[in-house]
Amino acid sequence: MPKMQRLTYFCRQTALFSHCSLIIFIGLWQLLLSPHPQLSAFIITVLWVIPLLLPLPGIFAAKPYTHAWANFILMFYVLHAVTLIVLNDGERTLAAIELIIVSICFVNNILFARLRAKELGIKLKRLSQVEREERTRYHD
């Protein structure tokens, strides 16, 4: 397996650190900083953290595809943060911190996946190329 270049390694470490930071931050937020008044803080915390744990083994293993698909999970947290920033004065600061962490993680996941895939020779076809191939396959 080819050695990781410096930039690739930096993006991987940043993605890993920010992903773990997001898990810790969400846990602290839901358990201690602003627990839900009517529901069990523990249950809510577990429900918020579980999706972030799913890609963790692949992220620890530095798998480019896992870093890429982890961004689909992160989009839920982007939506959560933006919604609270707009609608909830009381949790606006916490939501802004969440958005910053998620954004750092998102960008570094993309960069790591692209850089590492290039180093490993993993080539994904462009969507336009896939569409052309499907058109010729099914319409000829």
N, C-alpha and C positions, 0 to 999 in steps of 0.2 A: 504494500500500500504506500503510495507516495506521501512523503513528508508534507505537513501543513506549512504553507507559507506564513510569514509574519502577520499580514493583514487578515488572512483566513483565521489564524489562531486568535487574534485579537477579537474578531467578530464572534467567534465561537465562545470565548470566555465572557464577553459582554452579554451575549444572548443567554448564556447559562446563568450568569450572575443576576441579570435582570429578571429572568423567569423565576429563580428562587426568591428573589426580593419581592416579586409580586405575590408569590404564595405566602410569604411571611407577612407582608403588608395587609393582604386581604384577611388573613387570619387575625391579626391584631385589630384591624378595623372592626370586623364583625364580632369579635369576642370582647374587646376592651374599650376601644376608642368610641364606638357608636353602636352598641348592640341594639337589636330590634326590641322595642318595648313590650310587644305582646307574644313574641315567639321565642323559643329556646335559642339562645345565642350559639350554643354548641352545634345544634342541628343546622342552623343557617350557615355557620362557618364551614361545616363539612360540605354542604351543598355548593358553596362558592369555591371551595378549594379542590374538590374532586376533579373537575374538568382540567385543572392545571396540572394535576398529577399524571394524567393519561400519557402525555408525550414525554414525560421526564426520563424514562429509561432510554429512549432513542436520542434525547438531547444529551444525556450523559455519555452515550456511545458515539456522539458526534455524527449522527446519520443525517445527511443533507435533506432527505425526503421528510424526515420527522420534523426538522426545523421548519420546512416549508408548510406542512399541514398543520403544525402547531399554531400558525397564524390564523387559521380558521377559528380555533378556540379563542384566541386573543381578541377577535373581532367582537365577541360577546362582551368582553370587559371594556373595550373601547366604547361600545354602545352604552353600557352602564355608566361609565365615567361622563360621557358627553351629556347624557340625559340628566344626571345629577347636577352637573355644572350649570345647566340651563334652568332646571326646575327646583333645586333644593338648596336654599341659602345655607342651611345648617351643615350640610356635608360637602359644600362646594370645594373647600380646601382639600379634603380627603380625596374627592373625586379628581381634582387637578393632579394630585400626587399619583393617583392610580393611572391617569392618562399619560403622564410623563414616563412612568415605569413601563407601561404597556407599549408606548411608542418606541422607546429604546429597544425593547425586546423584539418588537415587530420588525424594525429596520435591520437589526443585527441578525435576526433569523433569515431574512431575505438575502442579505449580503453573504452570510455564511453558506447558505444553501447554494447560491450561484457560484461563489468562489470555489467551494469544495467540490461541487459537481464538475466544474471545469478542470480542477486538478486531478480528479479521478477519471475523467473522460466520459462522464455520464452526460449524454446529450438528449435533451428533450426537443421534440419537434415543435416548431411554431404552429400556432392554431391555424393560420392561413394555409400552411402546408398540409396539415391534417384534413382540413376542409376540402382542399383540392383533391387529395387522394380519395376521400370518401365520395366526392362528386363523380370522379372518374370510375370508381368501383361500382357505384349504385345507379348511375345514370347513363352508362354506356351500354 
